[in-house]
Amino acid sequence: MPPQLTIHHLRVSQSERIVWLCEELGISYTLKCYDRSPLLAPPELASLTPMHTAPVMSLASSTTEKPLNITESGAIAEYILSVYGGDNSGLALAPTHPDFPHYLFWFHFANGTLTPALGRKMFMRLADPTLERPVHAWMEAAVTKALVAMDDRLAHTKAWLAGTDFTAADVMNVFGVTTMRTYSPVDLAPYPNILDWLKRVADREAYRLAMEKGDPDMDWKKGMSPEGPDVHEAWKEVERQSGVVEVPKDKS
């Protein structure tokens, strides 16, 4: 029997992916939610692991004295898929599946390429608030490269990232083009295939339920729009204190 599963979810963060994955699989789990304090994880969540990050997966069984806490969203997702997913969930493709190479690539694309590119752009704004150094163009180019790759892939499949079937690769990547834009704004208007993909995601009952459970105060539908969500208030204050200037909109 698998250990009892508890997901510790930091609101407005990448841990929404783990809540969504659990809902897609229909597994039994306990959800504990935490608000940012004011921007990072509060002490009661940060203290669960040496990394002080979210999400955190707690595993408890009758044979252990205390729960085993694990962080890193990619590791948590793989554990849940392996232990709780079952052979027929379809969310993790087997090596024998013809789309397995695509599934594996896009599953790791989220944490390996997309989110890091957005994160580097986000923090570079703090390092150089004037936005005048050439490095900003490099950061923007990396984000554009990632989004173009996604858009091209979805134009090819006309469905999901791995192929014709929805998989955990989609679960891992949606955050980067929705909630992550709360901290690193990006206009998705040039990427129609990503926007169509997000419409398909919005139709998934498990996604809607996960967002309602984990982030009931967040307008996740706005996060799927071309312009994206509002900037998180705590992050807006960090930018203000750093002297970040507003980027003028192109009126051409």
HELIX and SHEET records of a PDB file:
HELIX    1   1 GLU A   16  LEU A   25  1                                  10    
HELIX    2   2 PRO A   43  ALA A   46  1                                   4    
HELIX    3   3 SER A   73  VAL A   83  1                                  11    
HELIX    4   4 PHE A  100  PHE A  109  1                                  10    
HELIX    5   5 ALA A  110  LEU A  114  3                                   5    
HELIX    6   6 THR A  115  ALA A  127  1                                  13    
HELIX    7   7 VAL A  135  THR A  157  1                                  23    
HELIX    8   8 ALA A  168  VAL A  174  1                                   7    
HELIX    9   9 PHE A  175  VAL A  177  5                                   3    
HELIX   10  10 THR A  179  THR A  182  5                                   4    
HELIX   11  11 PRO A  192  ALA A  202  1                                  11    
HELIX   12  12 GLU A  205  GLY A  214  1                                  10    
HELIX   13  13 TRP A  220  GLY A  223  1                                   4    
HELIX   14  14 GLU A  233  SER A  242  1                                  10    
SHEET    1   A 4 THR A  30  TYR A  34  0                                        
SHEET    2   A 4 GLN A   4  LEU A  10  1                                        
SHEET    3   A 4 VAL A  56  ALA A  60 -1                                        
SHEET    4   A 4 LEU A  68  ILE A  70 -1                                        
END                                                                             
